[in-house]
């Protein structure tokens, strides 16, 4: 089989959202040549295999590449996101990345794109269609944009046994249902489980016909507090100020989460159940009201087996039947909870440097790669870890605040953040006029409580570490 040889400045492995956002900055802010290798047939990563009714969980203006707007600038007028900035559908996101590749990247003459290829390491990749081997000489760096790879239900193998006669499907197949089952069993309490339940309810399924297996309850973010447009300043920046106050005034970790809930920063489905998980999922108040209609929530741990007449869980069993439809939402989107240095010699491994925003983070890291000397890059790009447990929320918040402080000391970085469209909050803060008394008061609260909040977070993390050792 023929081996083809290539030469490029940057080899980017993965054309998902992270790889595309990174490449976009290289293309617009340098004269570098770029080669992108991906296993899918078109760009967009996991969006190629996502369930058909998936949408973004945060406003569209936070997503995509820096040079091209994804949002239409609309406020949703119908549905459970009514009154908030639009959430792009999976189909819209997939088409967007395809357009970016075809209309911006490839016409530049500086981007080579190799879809349907399996990267083997050391600059080598193989075509899944032809078997041809390609070897790349990389003049500058390889970018591993697959480290934050997202698991989705359609490609997920459940970690429990399933009897042959049990009706079982990933939620990708829900729109294919043709006969009403005896009931719906949603397996998984994360973002995917939330989406499955909301979809069923929107399609007029009786809430009493839904069983929701929720191994752990989660703290949720009120989506109203994530809006980056001026009309939501009080909600968005106000929530940030309220978060700093809640942390700063707390007396313990438990008290802190209680204060965060009372301040409207966090939500939970059942106020009588203490959450144990935080994945950064957002919901609107209307969505939360819908989710609360489902009363049959099973809190007996994870599923260990689906049998013909019962579901076996870690902490007990519940009855089921072969006439019930079991919907798999158990795939964890969190693949690599372990962090590693972003810059390591000739390898760049993009990870989150701002909470909940991997795409912004990729663009930011690409900018640092181009604009700063090697010895300071990791100091500017401290990894903000992906959250799973409540302790993780403390860690990510402390890391995020540290990064924000470091960036605020650099005039060039502040200007870059202000101009980059993926950083909506810098522009929102800068837009406040001197005579806008209410907004200025919110900013003052945020600034006054930031340092005390950081002190409390460090105190709690030290206590947790001491207790664990």
N, C-alpha and C positions, 0 to 999 in steps of 0.2 A: 504494500500500500504506500502511495506517495506521501511524503512528508513535506509540507509547505513551511517556509521560513518567513518570518515577519520581523519588523523592527518598529518600535513605538516608544513614546516618552512615558505614557502611563497605560498600564494594563488594568482595566477595571473588571473584576469578576462579579457578575450580577447586574442585570438591568432592571431590577426592581426600583422602588421609589428612592432608596438610599443611593444606589449606583447612579441613577439618572440625575439626582440632585447634585451629587459630587461632580459628575461629568459636566454638568451645565456651568458650574463656576469655572472649571478648567477651560471650557470653551470660550466663555465670555470675558474672562479676566487674564488670559494668557494666550500664547501662540503655540501651546503644546499640542502634539499629536496624541490621539487617544484611541485605544482599542477596547471594545466592550464585548465580553463573552458571556453567554447566558444559556441555560438549559431549556428555557421556554421558547416558543415559536415567535413571540413578539414581546416587547418590553412591558414592564408592569409587575413582574415578579408574582407574588401570591394572588394578585388581582386576576390573573389568568384562570385561577381555579377556585375563586371565592364563590360563595353561594349567591344565587341570582338576585336576591333582595337585599344584599349587603349595602350599607352606606357608610360614609365616614362617620365617626362619632363626634368629631369636632368640626367647626366651620371650615368650608372648603378653602378659604383664604389662607389657612395654615399649611396647605398641602401642595405638592407638586414641585416644580423646579422654580428657581428664583426668577428666571427671565420670562416666564409665561404664566399669566393668571389662570387659575382653575375656576375660581368663583365667578359667577355671573353678577355678583353684587346684589343679590336678591334676598329679601326676607321671605321665608316660607309663609304662605297664606292659608294653607290647609295642612291637615295631618297632625301628628303628635309633636312635630317640631315647630308648630305654628308660632309666629312672632319672633323667631330667632333666625340668624343667618343660615342660609341653605347648607345642606349636607349633600355632597355629590354622591350619586349612586356608583356602584361598582362598575357598571357599564360606562358611565361618564369618565371615571378615573382611568379605566383601561384604554378608552379611545383617546384620552388626553395624552397619555404617555406614548401611544403609537404616533400621534400627531407630532409630538416633540421630536421623536426620532426621525420621522420622515420629512418634516418641514423645517427643522432647525439643525439637528445634529449632522445627518448625512449630507445635506447640501453644503455644509461648511467645507467639505473636502478634508477635514482634519480628524474625522471620526470614522473608524471601521467597526462594523457591527457583525458579530458572528452568533446568531441565534441557533438553537438546537444543537448546542455543543456542551460537552462535559469537560470541565476543567480538572486537570490531573495534578496540578502543582508545578512549580519551577518553570513557568512560562509555557507549559504544554497543555493543549486541549485537543479533543477528538470530536469529530462530527457524529452526532447520533444517527444521522441519515445515511451518510456515505462511508463512515469509518475512517475517513481521511484524518491524518494527524497534522497538527499545526504546532510549530515551535516559535516562540516569540522572544526576541531580544528586547529587554525592557531597559531603556536608557536612564529612566528616573526611578519610578516606583510602581509596585503592584498594589492595587487597592482591593482588599477583600470586602466587598459589599454584601457578602452572604452571611456574615457573622450574626446579624440580627434577623436571620431568616425566620419567617413567620409560619407556624403550622396552621393548616386549615382543615376543616372536617373531611373534605372530599379525599384528602391524601393521608388521613390519619388512621392508624391501626389501633383500635381500642385495646386497652390493657386489661380487659375482662373477657371471660368466655361467653359465647352466645349460642344457645341451643338452635338447632337447625330450623325448627318450625316457628321461631320467634320473628315477628315483623320488626325489622331494624333497618335504619337508614341514616346517612348523614343529613343534616338539614338542607344541604344542596338539593335533595330530591323532594322536599316538601311540596313544591309547586306541581309535582307530578302525581300527587295523590288523586285517585279517581273514585274511591269508595270510602265513605266515612268509617273509621275504626270504632271500636268500643270506647276508646279514649286515647289520649296522647300522653306519652311519658317523655318529658324533656330531661335528658341526662347531662347535667353540667350547670354550674351557677355563675359562670363568667359572662363576658360580653356576648359570646355566641349563644349561650342559653337565654340571655335577655332578648336577643334579636329573635330567637325562635318563638318565645312566648309572645312577644309583641306582634309578630307576624300572624300567629294563630288568632290572637284576639282581634286584630284588624280585619281578619277574614271571618269574623263573627262566630268563632268557636266559643262555646259556652265555657267560662272560666272553670266551672265545676268539672268539666271533661278533661282538664289538664292536671297532670301530676308533675311536679317540678322537683327533681332530685338535686339538692343543693348541698354538696359536701361541706362548703364553708360559705357563710354570708360575707358580703363585701361592703366596704365603704364605697360610695359612688360620688362622683363630682356632678354638681348641678351645672348643666350645660349653659345656662344663662350666664354663669360666671366666666365663661371662656370666650365670650364674644369680643372680637377685636375692633369693632366699629364704634364711632364716637357716641352714638345714641345709647350704648351700653357701658359707658365709662364708669358710672356709679356702681353697676353690678360687677364688672370685671375687675377694675382696679380696687374697688371697694372690697371685693372678696379677698384680694391679696393683702390689703391692709387689715382686714378682719382676721385673716390667717396669722399674720405676724402678731397681732394683739393676743389671739387665743393661745399661741405658743408661749409668748412672753409672760402672760399672766397665769399660766398653768402651774400647778403644784406637783403634778405627776403625769406619767404618760396617759393614764386612764382619764384624768381630769382634762388633759389637753384634747383628747378626742371628743369628750363631752362638750367642751367649749367650741371646738371646730364645728360640731353638729349644730349647736345652738346659734352659732354665727352664720349658719347657712352655707358653710364651705363644703361640708360633707352631707350626704344623704344616705339612708339605708331603707331597704324594703320593709323590714319589720322592726319597729322601734323597740320591741321587747327582746330582740335577739342581738347579742353583741357580735359585731363582725370580727372575723379573724383574717380577712384577706383584703388586699388592695392592689388592683391591677390598673387603676387609672381610667376605668370606664366612666363615661359621661351619660347622663340621662336628662331629659327635660322633665319638668314637673308634671306635664301631661302623661309622659311615659311612665313615670313613677306611680301615678294614680292607676294606670292600667295594670301595671305589674302587681299592685296590691290587691287586685281583684282575684288573683289566683290564691286560694286558701290552702290547697293541698300541697304544701311544700314539705318534702321529705328531708329531714336532717339526721341521717344515720350514717354519715361518712360516704366514701366512694363505693361505686358498684364493683363487686367482685365477680358476679356472674348473672347473666340473664337466662332464666330457665322458663320452661313452658308455662308454669303456673305461679312462679314467684321470682322476685328480684332479690338477690342476695347482696347485702351491703356490709360494710365493715362493722356496723353496730346493730345488725338485725336484718329482718326480711320484710318485704311487703308483697301482697298478692298482685299478680298480673295475669294476662291470658294471651293466647296466640291471636286474639282479635284486637289487642291493643297495639298501637304503633309506637315504637321506641325510637326516639330521635337523638342521634349522637351529637352532643355539643361538648364532649369531654376533652377535645384537643386543646392543649395549652398553647396559646400564642407565644408564650415565653419560652424560647429555645435555649439561649445562652444567658443565664443569670450571672455567670462568672464574668468579671471584667478583666481586661488586659490593657497594656499601654496602647494608645491609639497609634502613636508613631514609634516604630521599631526598625531602625535601619532603613532598608529599602521596601518595607511593608507598612501600609497604612490600613488599620482596621477600624472603620467608622463605627462609633457607638454613640449613645445619647450624651450630649453635653448640656442639654436642657431637658427638664422633666417633660415626658410625654411627647416629645417632638423629635423623632429620629430623622425626619426629612430636613428640617431646619438644621439639625446637628450636622448632617452630612455636608450641607452647603457651607456651614461655618468652618468645619474642619478643612474643607477644600481651600477656603480663603486663607486659613492659617498656613496651610502647606505652601501656598504661593507667596505669602507676604511676610513670613517671619523666619528667623534663623532656626536651624534645627534644634539647638540646645534649649529653646524656650517653648517649643510647640506643645509638649505634654504638660507643661506648667499652665498654659493657657487653656488646654483641653482636658481638664480633669473629667473623668467619666462619671456621669450621673447614673447610678445603677438602675436597672429595670426593677420594678417593685413586684413583690409577691405577698410577703407578710406585712403586718403593721410596722414592725421594726424597720423593714425596707423603706417605708415612707419617711421615717425619720432620717435615714441615711441619704435618700435621694434629695430630700429637701435641704439638708445641710450642704450637700455637694453642689446643688443648684445655686444656693445662696453664695457659696464661695466663688463659683464661676462668675456670677453676676457682679460680685465685688471686684474681682480681678479685671473683668472687662471694663467696668466703669472707670478704672484708673488709666485707661488707654484711649487717648483722643481719637486715634485712627480707627480703633475697634468700635467706639461709640458711633462714629460717623457711618461706618459700614453697616452696623445694626440698624441705624435710622433709615438707611436707603434700601435695605434688603426687604422685599415684600413678605418673606416668610416670618419676619419679626414684627408682628402687628402691634405689640404692646409698647415698643420704644416710640413708635410714631404716635400712638395714642397718648402717651405721657407727654411727649414734646408738644402736642397740639394744645395743651391747656394754657389759657391766657391768664394774665395776672389778676384780672377782675372776676374770674370764675371762682368765687369764694368756696362753694361746696367742693369742687374738684381739688382745689388747692389744699383744703382741709384733709381730704382723703390721702393725698400725696404726703402731707406732713405726718399723718398717722402711720403710714407705711414706713417712712424714713425713721421715725422715732422708735418704732418697735422692732426694726430689723436686727439691730445689734443685740438687744436683750433676747430676742427669739433665737438667734444663733447660739447664744450662751446656754439657753435652756436645752436646745437640741444636743449640744455637745455634752452637757451634764447627763442627760438621759441616756445617750449612747454609751458614755463611760460607765454608767450604772449597769446597763444591759451587758456590756462586755465583762464587767467585774463579776456579775452574777453567773455568767456562763463559764468563767474560768475556774 
